[in-house]
Amino acid sequence: MAESTVRRRRGDRRLRWLLASSAASNLGDGIGKVAFPLLAVTLTRDPLLIAGLSATQFLPWLLFALPAGALLDRIDRRRAMILANSARAVVVGGTAVLVAMGGVTIWAVYAAALLIGVAEVVADSAANVLIPAVVGKESLDSANSKLQACEIVGQTFLGGPVGSATFALFATFPFLLNSVGFAIAAAVLIGLAGSYRPTAREGGATDLRTELAEGFRWLKGNRLVLRLVVIAGLISLVSELAQAQLVLYAIEYLRLSEAAFGLFAFVGGIGGLLGAAVAPRLVKATGRRAVLLGGTACCGAAFTGMGLATSPVAGAALFGLFAAAVVAVNIVLGTARHKLVPGELLGRVLGVWRTVVWGAIPIGALLGGVLTHALGSSARTFLTSGLLLFGVAGFAVVSLRRGAFDDESATEVRVLHQDR
């Protein structure tokens, strides 16, 4: 009993360091994800170029998530996070210099977004696979919820308003703050004691291609995790149709100012925090399957409503509903992944997962730009995205048998049999 208490306290202490680093990096991310689109809007109003920026930010997930996952199954994951956050601090700092000198172009913005995205693949993947090494399985729901809360507070609750307000005052300022946030995130991880290199493989080291193939084979043999990957990818693709057009929806359709756009995102942050707070309780009360299905349906209802809304208050409130629902869905999916995937394969399986899920984002963003261009209104894109999300919820109902997703012990037994 005493040993269990000591282990839990050690895990809590390590989790605090990880969460502190995540909070700093997500604050930087939040500032940047508002500042970069606002900077782009000052350079062009072309919806395809605006959507292209979002696609560029997430393109590295499509290109590098797999090799990054395999790499994280070989090296110390804490050190990988430190290097990646340091790289992001340097790139954003360089962007601030360009903005201050008046030499920034839309293509420079694209280049910075691409480089930041490459470092983000490593940093975010490392943070995700660190969670099971920091806390025990019994605390995964809580740890994932706290990590989601850090992301929400940093990226929307604080980062969005700070990014838009500082951009309106002085365009260079948000990029300087963004760079400082990433630098702090790297420095904080020094306090995370211990080694976080995965357990050495039996039979010695193997080449990267062999290790990637091993991850693919495991995923192919686990039908439940494979179906969850497909569902997550569809949610990502369909919701990004609308999310990539959010800045145009707020500024052109709802006619909000640049500063008010940050407050619009602020409401989304409140919704996300509520989602993170209630998701573990909902899982205990109704089960993971119910939260996943209900959350996806709520995402559809929110975007459908945004497509029909004409009031900024209604639009922001519905965006808050979407944020709450998608955060609850993400917590369910993240915990299921941590529980079902062996630790020594987690980096590679996460690489496959995020290649699909995050790789769908640039595709969805570009399709969203084309859709808005064709339909003539970003609101109609939100309406289309909402209706398609209802379709994804229906697909999830058919794909996930009742009880198979919630009965973790039975699922883990089936997984072990499938791997033999």
Disulfide bonds with the S-S distance in Angstrom:
none
